[in-house]
Amino acid sequence: MDINKIRMEFPTLRSDSPPAYLDNACVTLKPDCVVQAITDYYTKTPGCGGRSVHRYGTKVSRATSEARVKLQKFLNAESANEVVFTRNATHSLNQVAHGMKWEEGDVVLTTDREHNSNLVPWIQLEKEQGIDHRIVASNQDNTFNLESFEEACSEAGNRLKLVSMSQVGNLDGVKIPIKEIARIAHDNGALVCVDGAQSAPHMRVDVQDLGIDFMAFSIHKMCGPSGMGGLWGRYELLDDLRTIQSGGQTVSTSTYDSIDWAKPPSRFEGGLGNFSGMIATGSAIDFLSQYDMNDIHAHEVKLNRIMTDGIKDLPGIEIIGPQDPKQRGGICSILMEDLPAHDIAILLDEAAGVMVRSGQHCVHSWFNARGYTNGSLRASAYMYNTEEEARLFAETFSEAVHAFSAQ
Ligand SMILES: Cc1ncc(COP(=O)(O)O)c(C=O)c1O
């Protein structure tokens, strides 16, 4: 990958003093083609897709269908009808959680390091519908404990209904063995929902090869527009799902007292869609598809090694997860109980233009369970980050730690 060439495609990186943007686990920067697609929609064909048959409507319908096919190919889904446009991964996970049919006592397994978006819906269902949400504890270093998982599956017995886990954690970048997990879950009669928010942007994700049933993902973490996410599901399972937003687009017809549900994906895309977002999603997928996802991942690990090596021996800090960056992709999340993570994050930006995330990263449960009140400071790399930026992060962070420790 020619990183300098890639950088030239991002307006914010072409400026005279571009930031060292290392908050990619939250949201990525947008390349020209994505910005252009959004502008083109509003300036050239600002119509309604899927319904209106005039020129604007037809162009939008065609472009959104093409974007869906691009996503299908990117994920190696069997059909484009298995791809639902959503607002974000949270929306997608809620669609699965509140769209499935539950009986009291049905067991859902997650891990102890899930983003709130793959935790809160299950707790809500536990409180409101009596499902039994259980947590599989990770190993000490946050890696997946396959043995505990197998035990949890057999303990749940025939009440096990769903395993819902993030393939890569936003807390620590740790990847879990989804293919193996899916095999075991299926052997135990359960479905598998994958939170792919942190995997789909950074590695090859082949939903058929993984052998999973649903996957939620965030387009805005894949160089695509804000307000866009996606849900992939095996067609027959989607067809069995209740929509969480009924209305226009979700039915094939209705009478005063009856409805005929539309087939997926329309059933889940109620109301006028984010057409510019869908079309720009296609552009983001075109952009990413120029590269080998394995190269993107390898580049991120290389940068993470520079960040990790530069900070790991600092006093009063601890890297969350395994110490080897190979097991944390592009994420370097640093726990520092006696240092102010937010203040350091502000300082890094103001003093050196290094943008990172501080806080609990929507994984409050992990921090609360361990009594960590300060959260962590997280640097997360992507395809356009450079080795110089990784070094700059390590140097400025080290200086900040020394400065705050001396106070
Ligand atoms: C692992 C994980 N799951 C879910 C989400 C929620 O994604 P979205 O903001 O697209 O709803 C995030 C966002 O950071 C995440 O990192």
Ligand as a Chemical Component Dictionary entry (heavy atoms), coordinates in Angstrom:
data_LIG
# 
_chem_comp.id                   LIG 
_chem_comp.type                 NON-POLYMER 
_chem_comp.pdbx_formal_charge   0 
_chem_comp.three_letter_code    LIG 
# 
loop_
_chem_comp_atom.comp_id 
_chem_comp_atom.atom_id 
_chem_comp_atom.alt_atom_id 
_chem_comp_atom.type_symbol 
_chem_comp_atom.charge 
_chem_comp_atom.model_Cartn_x 
_chem_comp_atom.model_Cartn_y 
_chem_comp_atom.model_Cartn_z 
_chem_comp_atom.pdbx_ordinal 
LIG C1 C1 C 0 -17.308 -3.022 19.011 1  
LIG C2 C2 C 0 -18.332 -1.978 18.729 2  
LIG N1 N1 N 0 -19.603 -2.313 18.659 3  
LIG C3 C3 C 0 -20.567 -1.428 18.397 4  
LIG C4 C4 C 0 -20.264 -0.103 18.209 5  
LIG C5 C5 C 0 -21.366 0.863  17.925 6  
LIG O1 O1 O 0 -21.225 1.289  16.609 7  
LIG P1 P1 P 0 -22.142 2.431  16.008 8  
LIG O2 O2 O 0 -21.599 3.711  16.499 9  
LIG O3 O3 O 0 -21.993 2.255  14.538 10 
LIG O4 O4 O 0 -23.506 2.183  16.470 11 
LIG C6 C6 C 0 -18.940 0.325  18.280 12 
LIG C7 C7 C 0 -18.583 1.745  18.133 13 
LIG O5 O5 O 0 -17.576 2.188  18.563 14 
LIG C8 C8 C 0 -17.944 -0.643 18.542 15 
LIG O6 O6 O 0 -16.667 -0.297 18.601 16 
# 
loop_
_chem_comp_bond.comp_id 
_chem_comp_bond.atom_id_1 
_chem_comp_bond.atom_id_2 
_chem_comp_bond.value_order 
_chem_comp_bond.pdbx_ordinal 
LIG C1 C2 SING 1  
LIG C2 N1 SING 2  
LIG C2 C8 DOUB 3  
LIG N1 C3 DOUB 4  
LIG C3 C4 SING 5  
LIG C4 C5 SING 6  
LIG C4 C6 DOUB 7  
LIG C5 O1 SING 8  
LIG O1 P1 SING 9  
LIG P1 O2 DOUB 10 
LIG P1 O3 SING 11 
LIG P1 O4 SING 12 
LIG C6 C7 SING 13 
LIG C6 C8 SING 14 
LIG C7 O5 DOUB 15 
LIG C8 O6 SING 16 
# 
